[in-house]
Amino acid sequence: MKISLKKSADLFARAAKKIPGAVNSPVRAWKAVGQAPAFIARGDGACLFDADGNRFIDYVGSYGPAILGHAHPAIAAALAAQARQGLCFGAPTELEVELAERISAAIPVAEKVRLVNSGTEAGMTALRIARAATGRPGIIKFDGCYHGHSDSLLVRAGSGVMTLGVPDSAGVPEALAALTQVAAYNSLDAVERYLKAEPGRIAAVIVEPLAANMGVVPPAPGFLKELGALVHRHGALLICDEVISGFRLRYGAAYELFDADPDLVMLGKIIGGGLPIGAVAGRAALMDQLAPVGPVYQAGTLSGNPLSVRAGLETLTLLQRPGVYERLEAAGARLETGLRAALDAARRSGCINRAGSLLTLFHGVDEVTDGASARRADTAAFARFFHAMFERGINLPPAQFEAMFVSLAHSDADLDATIAAARDALAAG
């Protein structure tokens, strides 16, 4: 049955007159799947409802923050209570202190925490700290890992950049881009070559401990542990970008699951409970490089915004309940098993990468371990699958290189309905 998107189409036309590309973030445009997007009116639990009244089981989850599901009543009540106290003050609040304390208690390296407004700001700030602390200009990142759209990091990035087929961005000065070296994810060889070729030049290596912006790509066994040892031998810092993975796989940072030894950690998404937020956390000596105690300037009018912090605190409280991460793991495993069976039944080639409640079905490839193998996926097959699932009431991320997010609101019935839809969609071609 064809789903009507008439109101969404009208809204898209209106938006195109005033908003570049009609969207405020590129992946929302659905260019990778060749269609104008559905405009969302509201969310409830595991479901979204669009402007035309269509209902979808949602696996976008706002790209990570909606780990509890949409419009969770406890979050809504906390925000309403905070709004009555004030929205922002341009002054410190006790809420900020409490969130910093919670993060620090959950993440060993987070001796001190600076709240910012986004993951991009967290990346900018982490690099600035690393360069100041080491006195070095260069950085190393990994092909397919996305750390925000700051100039230094928008080089061979993942997610929307991979989807749009642009390796970097116009407007990024060549001299600045030249300070960033790119290595293959899950490979130490290029990192070691860069460090040896330019001794005393690399300030930091930045990595997603669980890559989720070229689709989900877990680290190879021992990769992160060996990476940290290599980086530290050469006097550089290791930055773990946990904007997506922080509090997603466990209560705390994912780096501990993979034996990494970072100096700085970036956070976002879940720690804001669905409102804009980011954070840099790390060893006290590094974090004290930041103004007003140190020489590294960083500021933000809305940093530590009371609404974001209140929603984050409530989310973290709910995530500390017994059995939460076991439920997420079970839900992710149920969906993975069902999707594998659907692929097999349809005799379609593909592979599924999963870590906890994050997963990606890559079409047309048998294995994905890095950016190069991710790019070999059949994006046309993904687009067909996306539309077939959408027509069956399932909202997937609109790009092959995005992760599916399972939430605590997804019931067994939701997951089974998704698996049944996938079986039909894959069988239909």
Secondary structure, DSSP 4 states (H G I P E B T S, - for coil): -PPP-HHHHHHHHHHHHHSGGGSSSGGGG-GGGTSPPPPEEEEEBTEEEETT--EEEES-GGGTT-TT-BT-HHHHHHHHHHHHH-S--SS--HHHHHHHHHHHHH-TT-SEEEEESSHHHHHHHHHHHHHHHHT--EEEEETT----S-GGG-SS--THHHHHT-SS-TT--HHHHTTEEEE-TT--HHHHHHHHHSTTTEEEEEE-SSB-SSS-BPPPTTHHHHHHHHHHHTT-EEEEE-TTTTTTSSSS-GGGGGT---SEEEEEGGGGTTSS-EEEEE-HHHHTTBTTTSSB----TTTT-HHHHHHHHHHHHHHTSTTHHHHHHHHHHHHHHHHHHHHHHHT--EEEEEETTEEEEEES-S---SHHHHHTS-HHHHHHHHHHHHHTTEE--SSTTS-EE--TT--HHHHHHHHHHHHHHHHT-
